[in-house]
Structure formats: C-alpha cells, structure tokens
Amino acid sequence: MKLKHVAGLVLVAMTLTGCSTVKGWFAGKDAEAKKALEPAELVKFEPTLKVSKIWSASVGKGEGRIGLRQAPMVVDGRVYAAAVEGGVHALDLQTGKEVWEYKPAKEKKKPKLRLSGGPGVGEGLVVVGTLDGQVIALDASNGTEKWKSRVPGEVIAAPAIAQGLVFVRSNDGRTTALDAATGEQRWFNAQELPSLTVRGNAPVVAGPGVLFIGNDDGTLSALSMQDGRPLWEQSVGTPEGRTELERMADIDGAPVLEGNTLYVSSFKNETMAIEGPTGRPLWSRDHGGGGGVAVTSGNVVVTDGKGTVYGLDKTSGSAMWSQQALARRSVTGAAVQGDYAVVGDYKGYLHWLRLSDGELSARAKSGGDALLAAPVVADGIAVVQNVDGKLTAFRLAQ
C-alpha cells in the first residue's frame, strides 16, 4: 500500500507540473553531485612570492597513464631522470644542459626496454628499473652501462644504493639486494601482497645498516641491510573496511628519515612518526595520504586523497594548518623550498604554500600535463617531471 501511495503522489505531481519539472529535480541533483566531484577551480589570490622558471627539458616519452610517479633525483649539482621511452639523462641543475644520455640498445625480436622506476643514485652509480623486471646500472660520471640484472617483478620505484649494495623494490612485494659492482643477487625479502593495492611502490630508504620498506598492507618494515633479516614491523595504516577497496592502506610515498626518527604516511590517511632503531610509534595522526611526507625544522607536510594539504607539528603531529583550495586536483606530495611547501596538480600547476600558516603564496605552470610525483628540491631549485617526460626547474626570486 505504501508503494502505491507514493506512486500516486508522483503521478499527481507529474500531472500538475509536467514531466519536465520532475526530470529537472533529478537532473539538478545529478548536476550538483557531479559538480561536487569536479576538481576545484583555481582561486585568484595576490602572490606574495615571486617564482621564476629557469629551464625545461624533455627526457623522452613519459609515463602517460601508467601511474609510475616517475621523479628525477638530484645529486652533486646534477639532475638524473628517466623516461619510459627515452633512456636516462643527466642534466646540469643550474642550466638544464645535458651532461650525458643513455639509451638501452634494441635487441632483435625483443620489445624496447621501458624504463619505469625513477633512477637511484649513489656510490658512483645511476640505477634504473624496467617494466619487465630488468635492473640497469650506469656509471654516474658518463652514463656508460656497467651491468644488467633481473628481478621477478616490474620495478616502479627508484632503487637505493648503500654499503656496496643496490636495493630494488619490485611490484611483487619483493626487495632484492644486488652487488653494486657486479649486479649479482645477495639476498631477497618477500612481503605478501593484499588482494587489491594502489598502483605504485615506495622507494626503499637506507639508514645506518638498515633498510626501511613501505609495504602495500600499510606496514613499515625495517630490514638488516646485509642479509635482509626482518628487524621490526609497524602498522601505519590499518587495512579496515568491508570491501577490498576500503581496506587499501598502501605506503607508496617514500618515508623520511631524520636523525633517529622516521616520518611516513599511508593511503589510509594516517601519518606517523616512528623511532627508527626500535619501530616504536612516537605519534600518529589521521591526516595524510599516498604522496609521502615533507619534513622541515618544525613541520611535517602531507597531502590527502581529497587534495587537502596539512602542516603537522613535528613534535606532536597536531594539525597546525590545512589548505583546502586544491580539493580534488590530484595533488602530489609536497617538497620544501625555502620557507614554503610546493605541490603539483593534475593540470601541471605548481602551488607554493607558506609553511607558517599554509596560505597560497605563488603559482606557476610547468606545462599542460599532469604532475604525479612530488617536486624535488636541491640547492634552492625545485625540479618536477610530468607524465609527458618533461622536466621543469623553478627558483624562488630573491
């Protein structure tokens, strides 16, 4: 009876006001719902900071929609960057001038190698992985190939290099240690994967004799650098929820090690400070996301999946400020440039936020393509790589 009564009311309403009006009710609601999901329009503001673009360069065909978050690495005044198709490039940080270029040789009856992980740099090597599990080590001074090795899964995170070893995280949950001189396998550690994970892997972070691994189940692991033996494991984002989608808690942004403290954030919007030697939590807050963390003398800066940027107190984790003007713009993780946090978005814009209060201070465009990886800052210069394989460098004006 109740269903008939409701149906009758709708019929009367249609008779009195016309079908188009009823359709309009639902169309209006649909339009409002659609608008609520759209990326926020950029608000105009009076810039309080001057930013200058100092150079740009292409390193080849970028990642497109693969979701690799390819990012450059800057070491000793050089920018090292890889593209899916285009090889590995070393450029001068100040000018963008190319120092050397490496392109994998095409083997007969085999597809081109697609360089997927961003480069790892250290101990005179530049190491990069591929989508078919190859690992290539180059001489950092001139780009000459030194060795090739192989791991079981695709490599979509930058390798780490320390104490004569190369540490590679592959997409099957395995961390492999390779001899830095020969590429021979020394050990591996396998982590069981959840049924559903976010596309991406956190780069391995090397500490004093210890490796820190962000896992797809929301845990952070510490492994012995010499033999891969597990030392401790700490849950950062608990995989809770009724569905596999709700339970995704991946740690895909690189943890930051400062002194004895690790700062790490998970896809589950949890950020934690952890005592490195023991794995003991120092504080935990429900602000954060998969883009990783940026750490200053007083702040930890994180972005969440909705595009909100937070400044957390470094000592307690309490939220000092939040900036919501970039909602739903697929905001990258943050980097720190001077007294500002800088993030990118899906339209190629960079946004500088004042560290003291989170206020928008400047905006610049790196190009028309999306930025997925957080900017990299070195010697006062911010470098970003977009999904089309374009590098752009910015300096804060004096």
Wavefront OBJ file of the C-alpha trace (Angstrom):
o trace
v 0.000 0.000 0.000
v 2.762 2.424 0.824
v 4.392 1.885 -2.563
v 1.109 2.529 -4.346
v 0.569 5.675 -2.278
v 3.988 7.050 -3.228
v 3.432 6.163 -6.861
v 0.126 8.022 -6.774
v 1.736 11.146 -5.361
v 4.361 11.141 -8.100
v 1.635 10.695 -10.747
v -0.310 13.669 -9.357
v 2.851 15.771 -9.312
v 3.546 14.890 -12.941
v 0.009 15.825 -13.920
v 0.073 19.179 -12.171
v 3.581 20.335 -13.020
v 4.619 18.340 -16.073
v 7.174 15.620 -16.597
v 9.932 18.066 -17.445
v 9.785 19.561 -13.963
v 10.165 16.176 -12.278
v 13.084 15.392 -14.562
v 14.531 18.742 -13.620
v 14.513 17.798 -9.946
v 16.690 14.766 -10.582
v 18.781 16.475 -13.244
v 19.537 19.232 -10.785
v 20.607 16.772 -8.121
v 22.772 14.901 -10.638
v 24.379 18.166 -11.711
v 25.079 19.119 -8.113
v 26.562 15.693 -7.380
v 28.719 15.875 -10.495
v 29.950 19.352 -9.617
v 30.851 18.193 -6.116
v 33.222 15.616 -7.659
v 34.892 18.013 -10.096
v 38.347 19.427 -9.354
v 38.204 22.767 -7.583
v 38.716 25.788 -9.803
v 41.873 27.700 -9.024
v 41.113 30.712 -6.863
v 42.738 34.024 -7.642
v 44.996 35.498 -4.996
v 47.626 38.187 -4.683
v 51.030 36.433 -4.881
v 53.380 37.211 -2.012
v 56.260 35.246 -3.528
v 57.999 35.560 -6.883
v 58.883 32.329 -8.687
v 60.889 32.071 -11.894
v 61.125 29.188 -14.351
v 64.813 28.772 -15.118
v 64.788 25.902 -17.619
v 62.847 22.989 -19.074
v 63.916 19.871 -20.960
v 62.403 16.690 -22.373
v 63.825 13.309 -21.392
v 61.668 11.280 -23.770
v 58.227 9.711 -23.845
v 56.766 9.942 -20.371
v 54.691 7.543 -18.329
v 51.314 8.756 -19.598
v 48.604 6.940 -17.663
v 50.739 4.090 -16.324
v 50.797 5.694 -12.871
v 54.507 5.322 -12.106
v 55.114 8.681 -10.405
v 58.448 8.977 -12.173
v 60.603 11.601 -10.496
v 64.132 12.889 -11.030
v 66.926 12.646 -8.478
v 69.401 15.446 -7.826
v 72.915 14.658 -6.588
v 76.006 16.913 -6.570
v 74.538 19.502 -8.919
v 73.194 17.049 -11.481
v 69.616 16.071 -12.266
v 69.203 12.401 -13.177
v 65.920 11.448 -14.859
v 64.471 8.513 -16.766
v 61.541 8.251 -19.164
v 59.536 5.176 -20.136
v 60.896 5.529 -23.667
v 63.841 7.879 -23.983
v 66.523 6.466 -21.746
v 68.294 8.034 -18.775
v 69.572 11.614 -18.805
v 71.967 13.604 -16.640
v 71.492 17.378 -16.746
v 73.120 20.330 -15.050
v 70.874 21.520 -12.225
v 71.550 25.221 -12.772
v 71.126 25.358 -16.558
v 69.310 22.201 -17.671
v 72.120 21.483 -20.131
v 72.513 17.781 -20.874
v 75.685 16.176 -19.499
v 75.089 12.678 -20.866
v 72.349 10.421 -22.227
v 71.885 6.660 -22.081
v 69.527 4.745 -24.351
v 69.152 0.961 -23.990
v 70.283 -0.955 -27.068
v 67.438 -2.532 -29.035
v 67.738 -6.318 -29.071
v 66.460 -8.292 -32.052
v 62.982 -9.793 -31.701
v 62.583 -8.173 -28.299
v 60.485 -5.134 -27.393
v 62.143 -1.915 -26.317
v 63.004 -1.673 -22.655
v 60.586 0.620 -20.880
v 62.303 2.383 -18.001
v 59.735 2.546 -15.256
v 61.354 3.301 -11.920
v 62.910 6.686 -11.324
v 66.701 6.498 -11.084
v 68.527 5.745 -7.854
v 71.907 7.444 -7.462
v 74.833 6.690 -5.168
v 78.378 5.354 -4.881
v 79.163 6.394 -8.453
v 76.149 4.577 -9.933
v 72.838 5.521 -11.509
v 70.453 2.544 -11.325
v 67.065 2.270 -13.017
v 64.465 -0.497 -13.367
v 62.138 -1.530 -16.188
v 58.569 -2.745 -16.590
v 59.825 -6.265 -17.370
v 61.979 -6.539 -14.238
v 65.401 -5.607 -15.569
v 67.773 -3.500 -13.485
v 70.391 -1.408 -15.289
v 73.406 0.185 -13.584
v 75.227 3.100 -15.231
v 78.409 4.994 -14.447
v 77.198 8.259 -12.891
v 80.047 10.247 -14.460
v 79.366 9.427 -18.112
v 76.304 7.141 -18.422
v 78.255 4.047 -19.524
v 76.415 0.800 -18.830
v 78.157 -1.233 -16.120
v 75.821 -4.197 -15.670
v 72.304 -5.551 -16.031
v 70.420 -7.810 -13.679
v 66.881 -9.068 -13.292
v 64.243 -9.270 -10.550
v 60.923 -11.184 -10.696
v 58.531 -8.211 -10.997
v 58.326 -4.796 -12.630
v 60.316 -2.053 -10.935
v 58.289 1.129 -10.464
v 60.229 2.717 -7.600
v 63.716 4.205 -7.506
v 66.382 1.770 -6.244
v 68.580 2.691 -3.257
v 72.365 2.301 -3.157
v 74.401 1.921 0.047
v 77.300 -0.039 1.502
v 78.217 -1.689 -1.801
v 74.690 -2.939 -2.481
v 71.783 -1.914 -4.727
v 68.341 -2.400 -3.194
v 65.440 -2.872 -5.612
v 61.769 -2.969 -4.705
v 59.692 -4.804 -7.314
v 55.928 -4.783 -7.741
v 55.534 -8.374 -6.474
v 56.338 -7.299 -2.899
v 59.963 -8.375 -3.049
v 63.032 -6.384 -2.025
v 66.239 -7.629 -3.672
v 69.828 -6.737 -2.771
v 72.282 -6.777 -5.694
v 76.056 -6.415 -5.570
v 76.828 -2.836 -6.667
v 79.943 -3.954 -8.572
v 78.512 -6.940 -10.467
v 74.713 -6.962 -10.192
v 74.723 -10.422 -8.598
v 71.908 -11.160 -6.149
v 72.969 -11.188 -2.494
v 69.595 -11.696 -0.792
v 65.876 -11.020 -1.128
v 62.953 -10.475 1.221
v 59.376 -11.169 0.107
v 56.308 -9.421 1.529
v 52.840 -10.903 0.981
v 50.572 -8.585 -1.015
v 46.921 -7.772 -0.260
v 44.273 -8.719 -2.830
v 43.963 -5.101 -4.013
v 46.642 -2.411 -3.880
v 47.214 1.109 -5.122
v 49.376 1.411 -8.238
v 52.832 2.408 -7.017
v 55.602 1.478 -4.601
v 57.501 3.471 -2.016
v 61.215 3.783 -2.746
v 63.492 1.915 -0.364
v 65.046 4.221 2.242
v 68.518 3.372 3.554
v 69.534 4.118 7.140
v 72.641 3.146 9.113
v 72.809 -0.585 8.354
v 69.015 -0.724 7.993
v 66.511 -0.543 5.129
v 63.046 0.889 5.617
v 60.348 -0.532 3.340
v 56.839 0.882 2.939
v 54.535 -2.067 2.240
v 51.234 -2.426 0.378
v 49.442 -3.669 3.508
v 50.060 -0.383 5.326
v 53.047 -1.553 7.363
v 56.564 -0.163 7.510
v 59.330 -2.770 7.771
v 62.934 -2.481 8.879
v 65.362 -4.992 7.333
v 69.012 -5.675 8.011
v 70.953 -4.182 5.135
v 73.474 -7.026 4.961
v 71.174 -10.070 4.893
v 67.549 -8.853 4.602
v 66.641 -10.180 8.043
v 63.440 -8.513 9.419
v 64.173 -6.290 12.426
v 60.719 -4.868 13.140
v 57.398 -4.066 11.509
v 54.997 -1.275 12.411
v 51.426 -0.763 11.139
v 50.900 2.778 9.839
v 47.574 2.469 8.012
v 45.328 -0.323 9.267
v 43.517 -2.079 6.361
v 39.979 -1.810 7.753
v 36.685 -1.828 5.854
v 34.037 -4.072 4.355
v 35.487 -4.201 0.852
v 38.970 -4.695 -0.584
v 38.803 -1.120 -1.891
v 38.076 0.268 1.571
v 40.892 -1.798 3.058
v 43.645 -0.391 0.814
v 46.297 1.103 3.097
v 49.424 1.194 0.895
v 52.529 3.148 1.792
v 53.558 4.480 -1.623
v 55.397 7.682 -0.656
v 58.999 7.471 0.487
v 59.425 7.585 4.274
v 61.712 10.376 5.501
v 64.469 9.536 7.968
v 65.705 12.450 10.039
v 68.135 11.557 12.786
v 66.603 8.551 14.532
v 63.015 9.390 13.557
v 61.052 8.141 10.560
v 58.087 10.082 9.192
v 55.712 8.119 6.973
v 52.187 8.439 5.577
v 49.778 5.869 4.120
v 46.916 5.755 1.619
v 44.636 5.252 4.634
v 45.230 8.937 5.540
v 47.426 8.085 8.522
v 50.739 9.793 9.204
v 53.119 8.510 11.854
v 56.438 9.394 13.468
v 58.408 6.260 14.371
v 61.564 5.683 16.349
v 63.913 4.214 13.738
v 66.003 1.803 15.834
v 63.005 0.168 17.555
v 59.903 0.796 15.425
v 58.141 2.399 18.403
v 55.440 4.932 17.382
v 56.051 8.452 18.671
v 52.774 9.899 17.391
v 50.058 9.127 14.854
v 47.505 11.416 13.198
v 44.641 10.827 10.741
v 45.924 13.321 8.167
v 47.957 12.217 5.187
v 47.900 10.076 2.070
v 49.863 8.147 -0.521
v 52.020 11.040 -1.684
v 54.530 10.813 1.140
v 55.800 13.460 3.545
v 57.989 16.550 3.522
v 59.823 17.418 6.729
v 61.076 20.821 7.903
v 62.620 22.022 11.148
v 59.167 22.377 12.684
v 56.608 20.864 10.300
v 55.625 17.662 8.582
v 53.697 18.497 5.393
v 51.302 15.916 3.911
v 48.523 15.847 1.320
v 45.464 13.622 1.459
v 43.439 11.955 -1.274
v 40.959 14.835 -1.353
v 43.645 17.388 -2.174
v 43.911 18.989 1.259
v 47.432 19.951 2.314
v 48.245 19.798 6.037
v 51.040 21.210 8.119
v 51.553 18.995 11.177
v 53.604 19.850 14.231
v 56.782 17.825 14.001
v 56.904 17.060 17.714
v 53.289 16.091 18.382
v 51.673 15.580 14.969
v 48.929 18.106 15.761
v 47.498 19.911 12.730
v 48.851 23.461 12.656
v 47.061 24.424 9.449
v 45.236 22.994 6.441
v 44.750 24.298 2.911
v 41.659 23.081 1.032
v 41.804 25.312 -2.055
v 43.243 22.469 -4.171
v 40.439 19.984 -3.483
v 40.142 17.077 -5.939
v 43.034 18.373 -8.093
v 45.054 15.137 -7.608
v 47.648 16.999 -5.594
v 51.146 15.485 -5.379
v 53.176 15.002 -2.262
v 54.953 18.110 -1.017
v 58.542 19.298 -1.088
v 60.068 22.148 0.912
v 61.638 25.093 -0.907
v 62.841 27.811 1.430
v 60.003 28.867 3.720
v 57.378 27.257 1.508
v 55.863 23.870 0.700
v 55.403 23.217 -3.015
v 52.960 20.721 -4.554
v 51.866 19.923 -8.103
v 48.487 19.020 -9.600
v 46.765 17.221 -12.480
v 46.954 20.245 -14.796
v 50.690 20.780 -14.397
v 50.397 23.678 -11.958
v 52.752 24.123 -9.029
v 51.480 25.792 -5.863
v 53.649 27.308 -3.134
v 52.173 27.399 0.383
v 53.654 29.378 3.259
v 54.961 26.945 5.873
v 53.916 29.131 8.794
v 50.187 29.113 8.006
v 49.543 27.241 4.717
v 48.464 30.333 2.783
v 48.828 30.200 -1.008
v 51.800 32.386 -1.930
v 52.602 31.664 -5.587
v 51.531 29.591 -8.577
v 53.307 28.597 -11.788
v 52.682 26.160 -14.611
v 55.188 23.539 -15.689
v 53.238 22.594 -18.799
v 49.846 21.178 -19.702
v 50.383 17.622 -18.494
v 49.781 16.129 -15.080
v 52.315 16.024 -12.273
v 52.141 12.774 -10.288
v 55.401 12.769 -8.345
v 56.305 15.295 -5.678
v 58.745 18.033 -6.709
v 62.418 17.520 -5.869
v 64.286 20.426 -4.282
v 68.071 20.828 -4.189
v 70.293 23.913 -3.888
v 67.185 26.085 -3.739
v 65.822 24.808 -7.075
v 62.595 22.811 -7.442
v 62.511 20.279 -10.302
v 59.371 18.472 -11.470
v 58.750 15.776 -14.072
v 55.359 15.480 -15.752
v 53.713 12.442 -17.346
v 54.898 13.572 -20.796
v 58.550 13.254 -19.776
v 59.174 16.999 -19.419
v 61.422 18.355 -16.692
v 60.978 21.913 -15.443
v 63.036 23.803 -12.857
v 61.923 26.756 -10.719
v 63.783 29.128 -8.447
v 62.377 31.476 -5.829
v 63.166 35.063 -6.759
v 65.466 36.942 -4.406
l 1 2 3 4 5 6 7 8 9 10 11 12 13 14 15 16 17 18 19 20 21 22 23 24 25 26 27 28 29 30 31 32 33 34 35 36 37 38 39 40 41 42 43 44 45 46 47 48 49 50 51 52 53 54 55 56 57 58 59 60 61 62 63 64 65 66 67 68 69 70 71 72 73 74 75 76 77 78 79 80 81 82 83 84 85 86 87 88 89 90 91 92 93 94 95 96 97 98 99 100 101 102 103 104 105 106 107 108 109 110 111 112 113 114 115 116 117 118 119 120 121 122 123 124 125 126 127 128 129 130 131 132 133 134 135 136 137 138 139 140 141 142 143 144 145 146 147 148 149 150 151 152 153 154 155 156 157 158 159 160 161 162 163 164 165 166 167 168 169 170 171 172 173 174 175 176 177 178 179 180 181 182 183 184 185 186 187 188 189 190 191 192 193 194 195 196 197 198 199 200 201 202 203 204 205 206 207 208 209 210 211 212 213 214 215 216 217 218 219 220 221 222 223 224 225 226 227 228 229 230 231 232 233 234 235 236 237 238 239 240 241 242 243 244 245 246 247 248 249 250 251 252 253 254 255 256 257 258 259 260 261 262 263 264 265 266 267 268 269 270 271 272 273 274 275 276 277 278 279 280 281 282 283 284 285 286 287 288 289 290 291 292 293 294 295 296 297 298 299 300 301 302 303 304 305 306 307 308 309 310 311 312 313 314 315 316 317 318 319 320 321 322 323 324 325 326 327 328 329 330 331 332 333 334 335 336 337 338 339 340 341 342 343 344 345 346 347 348 349 350 351 352 353 354 355 356 357 358 359 360 361 362 363 364 365 366 367 368 369 370 371 372 373 374 375 376 377 378 379 380 381 382 383 384 385 386 387 388 389 390 391 392 393 394 395 396 397 398
